[in-house]
Amino acid sequence: MASNGGNGAQAYRDSGYSAPNDHTAANGASRLLVNVGIATAIARKTDHLQTQTDISRADVIAGLTTIAQSDEPASARVSAWGKIADILGLVTRKVDISDKRNPVRDQLAGMTLDAVLALMARWENELDALPSGNVIDGDVIESDVRG
């Protein structure tokens, strides 16, 4: 995903999955990101890319601080401060789960963290037990892409 600018839908397709539209691909990518193995692989790749480019978090913050404190237009300075806040974890993203069409919302809302983690582990085990390849009309089509 890092090599394509963070486009999860495109990364999903590039990984060999098929989706009829961007919305479905983005949902599939989002589901994959909660998989511990995939999240770990992405973190390793990100670390590897950072090592290759020899740019550290501190370098990025220093560069953004230079912009934030410069004579650049106000929009550039505000943007730089916002990015610094994001990097430092000072910005909290609000996730809205009020969509009534989400059948899982009610189930998850009443669960403890341990129960959610147990459920995720069960789902991951179920996913691991599935045959690899693409499923088309209920038939598994073996794929060399995902191995």
KOLMIZA-861327 format. One line per 4 residues: for each residue y, x, z of N, C-alpha, C. Coordinates in nm, 3 decimals. Each point is the difference from the previous one (the first is absolute). Layout:
<nodes>
Y:X:Z:Y:X:Z:Y:X:Z ~ ...
</nodes>
This chain:
<nodes>
-0.118:0.082:0.000:0.118:-0.082:0.000:0.126:0.087:0.000 ~ -0.004:0.115:0.067:0.118:0.085:0.005:0.036:0.050:-0.140 ~ -0.097:0.026:-0.084:0.028:0.055:-0.132:0.059:-0.104:-0.095 ~ -0.006:-0.126:0.033:0.059:-0.103:-0.088:0.121:-0.065:0.064
0.059:0.066:0.097:0.122:-0.053:0.061:-0.026:-0.105:0.106 ~ -0.123:-0.013:0.048:-0.029:-0.096:0.105:-0.032:-0.139:-0.051 ~ -0.037:-0.014:-0.126:-0.034:-0.130:-0.055:-0.145:-0.031:0.033 ~ -0.020:-0.082:0.103:-0.135:-0.033:0.047:-0.082:-0.074:-0.104
0.063:-0.094:-0.072:-0.072:-0.077:-0.102:-0.053:0.093:-0.109 ~ 0.084:0.095:-0.043:-0.044:0.093:-0.105:-0.107:0.094:0.054 ~ 0.015:0.045:0.124:-0.101:0.088:0.061:-0.134:-0.073:0.009 ~ 0.005:-0.128:0.032:-0.122:-0.082:0.008:-0.072:0.000:-0.135
0.077:-0.022:-0.106:-0.059:0.000:-0.135:-0.047:0.140:-0.040 ~ 0.080:0.102:0.031:-0.036:0.138:-0.035:-0.128:0.043:0.069 ~ -0.033:-0.064:0.112:-0.121:0.033:0.075:-0.124:-0.070:-0.056 ~ 0.019:-0.079:-0.106:-0.114:-0.062:-0.065:-0.020:-0.146:0.033
0.085:-0.057:0.082:-0.010:-0.142:0.032:0.071:-0.080:-0.109 ~ -0.047:-0.122:-0.022:0.067:-0.085:-0.097:0.066:-0.116:0.072 ~ 0.112:-0.044:-0.054:0.074:-0.113:0.057:0.071:-0.071:-0.113 ~ 0.002:-0.133:0.005:0.062:-0.075:-0.109:0.152:0.011:-0.006
0.065:0.036:0.114:0.146:0.011:0.001:0.043:0.095:0.111 ~ 0.130:0.033:0.002:0.052:0.094:0.098:-0.014:-0.051:0.143 ~ 0.016:-0.129:0.020:-0.011:-0.057:0.135:-0.141:0.023:0.057 ~ -0.101:-0.028:-0.082:-0.139:0.019:0.044:-0.027:0.148:0.024
0.050:0.086:-0.088:-0.020:0.144:0.017:0.069:0.050:0.126 ~ 0.121:-0.047:0.027:0.073:0.041:0.121:-0.074:-0.046:0.125 ~ -0.054:-0.122:-0.002:-0.079:-0.048:0.114:-0.125:0.084:0.021 ~ -0.066:0.035:-0.110:-0.119:0.086:0.009:0.035:0.136:0.057
0.111:0.057:-0.045:0.044:0.130:0.051:0.031:-0.008:0.148 ~ 0.065:-0.109:0.041:0.033:-0.018:0.141:-0.126:-0.007:0.086 ~ -0.102:-0.072:-0.050:-0.127:-0.010:0.075:-0.065:0.137:0.012 ~ 0.008:0.081:-0.105:-0.064:0.131:0.004:0.070:0.093:0.099
0.131:-0.016:0.018:0.074:0.089:0.089:-0.040:-0.013:0.146 ~ -0.063:-0.112:0.039:-0.045:-0.014:0.138:-0.136:0.066:0.021 ~ -0.063:0.042:-0.109:-0.127:0.071:0.009:0.028:0.141:0.054 ~ -0.061:0.034:0.113:0.026:0.128:0.066:-0.029:0.117:-0.093
-0.107:-0.007:-0.075:-0.035:0.110:-0.092:0.105:0.019:-0.107 ~ 0.049:-0.109:-0.053:0.103:0.008:-0.105:0.132:0.049:0.059 ~ 0.037:-0.053:0.115:0.124:0.043:0.064:-0.005:0.149:0.033 ~ -0.116:0.048:0.044:-0.016:0.142:0.030:0.012:0.084:-0.127
-0.062:-0.046:-0.108:0.009:0.073:-0.128:0.144:0.006:-0.049 ~ 0.074:-0.109:0.014:0.140:-0.001:-0.043:0.081:0.098:0.086 ~ -0.026:0.002:0.130:0.072:0.092:0.089:-0.030:0.145:-0.038 ~ -0.127:0.030:-0.031:-0.036:0.136:-0.042:0.072:0.038:-0.129
0.001:-0.093:-0.096:0.066:0.025:-0.128:0.149:0.021:0.021 ~ 0.061:-0.080:0.085:0.143:0.014:0.029:0.028:0.136:0.062 ~ -0.084:0.041:0.097:0.016:0.132:0.062:-0.015:0.110:-0.104 ~ -0.100:-0.016:-0.089:-0.024:0.099:-0.105:0.121:0.010:-0.093
0.055:-0.114:-0.040:0.116:-0.001:-0.088:0.120:0.064:0.069 ~ 0.015:-0.027:0.129:0.111:0.060:0.074:-0.015:0.152:0.004 ~ -0.124:0.047:0.020:-0.025:0.143:0.003:0.030:0.063:-0.137 ~ -0.042:-0.069:-0.108:0.023:0.051:-0.135:0.149:0.008:-0.032
0.076:-0.097:0.042:0.142:0.000:-0.032:0.080:0.083:0.099 ~ -0.062:0.036:0.111:0.062:0.083:0.103:0.129:-0.063:0.054 ~ 0.001:-0.133:0.006:0.113:-0.071:0.058:-0.049:-0.069:0.126 ~ 0.067:0.025:0.108:-0.042:-0.060:0.127:0.086:-0.121:0.032
-0.042:-0.071:0.100:0.076:-0.115:0.050:0.140:0.044:0.043 ~ 0.006:0.116:0.065:0.128:0.054:0.045:0.090:0.031:-0.118 ~ -0.059:0.051:-0.111:0.079:0.028:-0.121:0.061:-0.129:-0.055 ~ -0.080:-0.106:-0.004:0.047:-0.128:-0.051:0.113:-0.053:0.088
-0.019:0.006:0.131:0.103:-0.048:0.093:0.127:0.084:-0.014 ~ -0.014:0.131:-0.015:0.117:0.087:-0.015:0.077:-0.036:-0.127 ~ -0.072:-0.022:-0.109:0.065:-0.036:-0.125:0.072:-0.134:0.010 ~ -0.066:-0.097:0.060:0.062:-0.131:0.018:0.120:0.007:0.095
-0.008:0.084:0.102:0.111:0.016:0.093:0.122:0.058:-0.071 ~ -0.025:0.095:-0.090:0.110:0.057:-0.079:0.071:-0.109:-0.080 ~ -0.078:-0.088:-0.062:0.059:-0.111:-0.077:0.072:-0.096:0.094 ~ -0.065:-0.033:0.113:0.057:-0.097:0.094:0.134:0.046:0.056
0.018:0.131:0.013:0.123:0.052:0.058:0.097:0.056:-0.105 ~ -0.026:-0.029:-0.126:0.081:0.054:-0.109:0.114:-0.093:-0.038 ~ 0.068:0.036:-0.107:0.107:-0.084:-0.055:-0.053:-0.091:-0.110 ~ -0.131:-0.019:-0.006:-0.060:-0.090:-0.098:0.050:-0.142:0.025
-0.017:-0.089:-0.099:0.039:-0.140:0.023:-0.070:-0.058:0.123 ~ 0.064:-0.096:0.062:-0.053:-0.062:0.122:-0.142:-0.051:-0.020 ~ -0.029:-0.058:-0.118:-0.135:-0.054:-0.024:-0.106:0.110:0.008 ~ 0.033:0.119:-0.050:-0.096:0.112:0.006:-0.018:0.047:0.143
0.109:0.006:0.076:-0.009:0.044:0.140:-0.080:-0.099:0.084 ~ 0.027:-0.130:-0.017:-0.074:-0.103:0.074:-0.147:0.005:-0.037 ~ -0.030:0.015:-0.128:-0.139:0.009:-0.045:-0.071:0.120:0.063 ~ 0.070:0.114:0.004:-0.060:0.121:0.059:-0.029:-0.021:0.148
0.096:-0.059:0.074:-0.024:-0.028:0.143:-0.118:-0.095:0.016 ~ -0.010:-0.100:-0.085:-0.112:-0.095:0.007:-0.134:0.068:-0.022 ~ -0.003:0.092:-0.097:-0.126:0.072:-0.027:-0.036:0.093:0.115 ~ 0.100:0.062:0.060:-0.026:0.084:0.117:-0.059:-0.085:0.113
0.059:-0.116:0.023:-0.051:-0.090:0.105:-0.144:-0.041:-0.029 ~ -0.032:-0.028:-0.128:-0.138:-0.034:-0.037:-0.095:0.115:0.031 ~ 0.038:0.121:-0.041:-0.085:0.117:0.021:-0.026:0.023:0.148 ~ 0.102:-0.019:0.080:-0.012:0.024:0.144:-0.066:-0.116:0.074
-0.031:-0.109:-0.072:-0.066:-0.113:0.062:0.093:-0.087:0.083 ~ 0.128:0.006:-0.030:0.098:-0.077:0.076:0.015:-0.142:-0.052 ~ -0.058:-0.028:-0.116:0.011:-0.132:-0.062:-0.134:-0.072:0.019 ~ 0.006:-0.120:0.052:-0.120:-0.080:0.018:-0.006:-0.103:-0.110
-0.109:-0.001:-0.073:-0.019:-0.097:-0.107:-0.060:-0.126:0.060 ~ 0.058:-0.113:-0.031:-0.049:-0.128:0.049:-0.098:-0.057:-0.103 ~ -0.118:-0.035:0.046:-0.099:-0.061:-0.087:-0.003:-0.148:0.031 ~ 0.024:-0.081:-0.101:0.003:-0.145:0.018:-0.138:-0.057:-0.030
-0.062:-0.059:0.101:-0.132:-0.062:-0.021:0.011:-0.151:0.014 ~ 0.117:-0.054:-0.034:0.021:-0.143:0.018:-0.047:-0.083:-0.120 ~ -0.052:0.065:-0.103:-0.046:-0.073:-0.118:-0.119:-0.086:0.039 ~ 0.016:-0.130:-0.010:-0.104:-0.094:0.042:-0.122:0.004:-0.092
0.015:0.060:-0.119:-0.112:0.004:-0.094:-0.100:0.111:0.033 ~ 0.030:0.082:0.099:-0.086:0.111:0.035:-0.103:-0.045:0.103 ~ -0.125:-0.023:-0.040:-0.099:-0.051:0.094:-0.040:0.099:0.109 ~ 0.025:0.127:-0.022:-0.039:0.102:0.098:0.104:0.011:0.111
0.123:-0.043:-0.027:0.110:0.014:0.094:-0.034:-0.058:0.137 ~ -0.047:-0.125:0.003:-0.029:-0.065:0.128:-0.112:0.072:0.074 ~ -0.099:0.047:-0.075:-0.110:0.072:0.064:0.050:0.129:0.064 ~ 0.082:0.076:-0.072:0.047:0.128:0.052:0.103:-0.016:0.111
0.081:-0.103:-0.007:0.108:-0.020:0.097:-0.052:-0.013:0.143 ~ -0.116:-0.057:0.018:-0.053:-0.019:0.135:-0.094:0.109:0.047 ~ -0.014:0.107:-0.077:-0.096:0.105:0.033:0.067:0.117:0.072 ~ -0.076:0.067:0.085:0.047:0.122:0.063:-0.012:0.114:-0.101
0.066:0.112:0.029:-0.009:0.116:-0.088:-0.144:0.046:-0.015 ~ -0.075:0.004:0.110:-0.140:0.042:-0.007:-0.082:-0.092:-0.089 ~ 0.026:-0.129:0.006:-0.073:-0.096:-0.083:0.036:0.021:-0.147 ~ 0.127:0.026:-0.030:0.041:0.024:-0.139:-0.065:0.128:-0.052
-0.001:0.105:0.082:-0.063:0.126:-0.042:-0.150:-0.018:-0.023 ~ -0.065:-0.078:0.084:-0.142:-0.028:-0.018:-0.023:-0.077:-0.129 ~ 0.086:-0.096:-0.027:-0.011:-0.078:-0.124:0.020:0.089:-0.121 ~ 0.098:0.089:0.006:0.023:0.093:-0.112:-0.120:0.091:-0.022
-0.060:0.048:0.109:-0.119:0.085:-0.012:-0.115:-0.077:-0.065 ~ -0.016:-0.127:0.040:-0.105:-0.082:-0.061:0.025:-0.018:-0.149 ~ 0.125:-0.029:-0.035:0.034:-0.016:-0.143:-0.025:0.128:-0.078 ~ 0.034:0.113:0.060:-0.022:0.127:-0.069:-0.149:0.025:-0.021
-0.082:-0.033:0.100:-0.145:0.013:-0.015:-0.052:-0.090:-0.110 ~ 0.053:-0.123:-0.005:-0.042:-0.092:-0.106:0.042:0.052:-0.137 ~ 0.119:0.056:-0.010:0.046:0.057:-0.127:-0.088:0.119:-0.041 ~ -0.033:0.085:0.098:-0.085:0.116:-0.029:-0.138:-0.042:-0.050
-0.047:-0.116:0.044:-0.133:-0.047:-0.039:0.000:-0.061:-0.140 ~ 0.117:-0.031:-0.053:0.008:-0.058:-0.134:-0.032:0.105:-0.105 ~ -0.062:-0.041:-0.112:-0.024:0.096:-0.107:0.131:0.046:-0.060 ~ 0.002:0.124:-0.051:0.122:0.050:-0.062:0.009:-0.053:-0.141
0.120:0.000:-0.053:0.021:-0.048:-0.136:0.088:-0.123:0.002 ~ 0.029:-0.051:-0.115:0.082:-0.120:-0.013:-0.088:-0.123:-0.003 ~ 0.048:-0.107:0.058:-0.074:-0.126:-0.002:0.065:-0.091:-0.104 ~ -0.078:-0.039:-0.098:0.047:-0.089:-0.105:-0.094:-0.119:-0.003
0.054:-0.117:0.026:-0.078:-0.124:0.004:-0.122:0.012:0.090 ~ 0.017:0.066:0.114:-0.107:0.011:0.098:-0.099:0.111:-0.026 ~ 0.012:0.072:-0.113:-0.089:0.110:-0.031:0.072:0.132:0.023 ~ -0.069:0.097:0.063:0.059:0.131:0.025:-0.017:0.085:-0.125
0.112:0.048:-0.051:0.001:0.089:-0.114:0.024:0.140:0.056 ~ -0.099:0.087:-0.012:0.012:0.134:0.057:0.118:0.073:-0.062 ~ 0.066:0.081:0.081:0.120:0.070:-0.046:-0.009:0.145:0.041 ~ 0.030:0.090:-0.092:0.004:0.142:0.031:0.131:0.038:0.068
0.101:-0.085:-0.012:0.132:0.033:0.050:0.002:0.004:0.152 ~ -0.061:-0.099:0.066:0.003:-0.006:0.147:-0.123:0.065:0.061 ~ -0.097:0.033:-0.080:-0.117:0.070:0.047:-0.088:-0.079:0.084
</nodes>
